[in-house]
Amino acid sequence: MLTGKRRTDRVRKAVEQLLADDLDGRGFLPGDINALLRQHNEPMGAWEVRGELSTLERQGFLSLDSASGRWQKAEQRKTA
């Protein structure tokens, strides 16, 4: 079992890969992270991935579209 920072880093790397491959800009679902981690022979439980997505959201890296349930890279807010 991974510790907090290592688990967050692993999910963040998977998120970055999914975002790089997201040509239509729709974002991704938590299950997409699980599938990608399994492909890399690094499976994690669904609740672990969901928890790490919340961590990345708190850090300002991701945002959740509550209507679709899809995660996207957080928009950079411009200050005027």
N, C-alpha and C positions, 0 to 999 in steps of 0.2 A: 504494500500500500504506500502511496506517495504522500509526502508531506505537503502542506499548503502551498508554499511558493513553487515547488517543483510541479505540482498539479496545475496551478494557475499558468505557469510558463508553458506546459505541454498543451493546454487548451488554447492559450493565446496563439501559439504557433499554428495549430490547426485552424483557428479562426482566420489568421492572416492568409493561410493558403486558400481557404474557402472564399474569402473576400477578393483575393487576387483572381480567382476563377469565376467570380460573379459578374458575368458580362452584361446581364440585364439589370443589375442593380437592385434586385428583389431581396437580397439578403439570404439568410440561411435559417434552418430549423435546428434545434438541439440534436435531433437524431442524425443530422448531417455530420456533426462533430463525432458522434459515436461511431458512425460508419467509417469515417476517415481514420479515426484512431484504430479501429479494428483492422483496416487495410494495412496500417503500419505496425501491426502486431503489438499495439499498446492500448488494449481495451480499458475502458473506464465505465463505471455504472452511470446510468442515466441521471440519477440524483446528484452524483458528483459533478457531471458536466453542467447540469443546470445551476448548481451552486457556484461553479466557477464563472459561468456567464454573468451571474449577479455580481460577483466580485469585479469582473471586468467592467460592468456597467457602473458600479460605484467608483471605479478608478477613472471613469470618463472615456473609456475606450470604445464601448458599445452602447447601443440603445435598442430597446425593444419596441417594435410596432405592435401595440396590443391588439389591433384589429386583425392582423394576419398571423401573429405569433412568431414573426420572423425577426431575427436580429440583424442589425446593420452597424456599420462603423458610425460612431457618434459624430455628428456634424460639428465642425469647429465654429464656435460662435464668435462673431466679430464684435469687438467693442468699439463704439464710436466716441 
